[in-house]
Amino acid sequence: MIGKLKWEDVYLLWNNESYNFPKILSDPMTAKTVFVEYDGDGYIYGFDWLQNNTAQARKELIQKNSLGFLYFTQPTNKGTIQTAEMLMTAKNEEELAAIWIAATAKELCDHWYENNIGRYATMLHMAACEFLQTRYYLWHHAMKRLVPEILIPPSILNNIICKNATPIMGLIQMNTILLKSTWSILKYSSLKDEDMPEICCRINVLKS
């Protein structure tokens, strides 16, 4: 049977464990913004993830051939794109932490080994989603991936000992730092700043 964790306890664990990691863990996300020339119907606007070693080439492709980018460039997927949008609109460190925990823990839920990674990852995911559900429209259950990669080596995942959620929080924080060091978020738009659309994943009025 899978237990339940309170978000307050999960966020306290995040903060306690974050002292072991550099400040990059809690820094807000920024996007590489590319203006797209477009004179067709509607507008072009969106987010995606880019590996740092391909970011410059992708930006140049968008600027030189916006239609080619739209129709021939494979995006990551809907789940990771929504995560990027959520990270870019987070209002504080607590929301950022909840997004990273929920998204990364969902990926770790697939690791149902004897070391209980899947069990505790599920508990962390559920607690973070409970906090986020009054702030965001959450990921659809059919979305297959919520972060671009799990960069923790399988040898660690297979051999880590889990007696509680603490080791899983460490895995989430390690993976977050690795992702932030090797991937970037791209924002592409044909709009001027004052014409930016409303972010669709954000719930405007918080429930009391």
Salt bridges, closest charged atoms under 4 A:
ASP27 OD1 - LYS23 NZ 2.57
GLU95 OE2 - ARG135 NE 3.32
GLU95 OE1 - ARG202 NH1 2.82
GLU107 OE1 - ARG145 NH1 3.88
GLU130 OE1 - LYS4 NZ 3.89
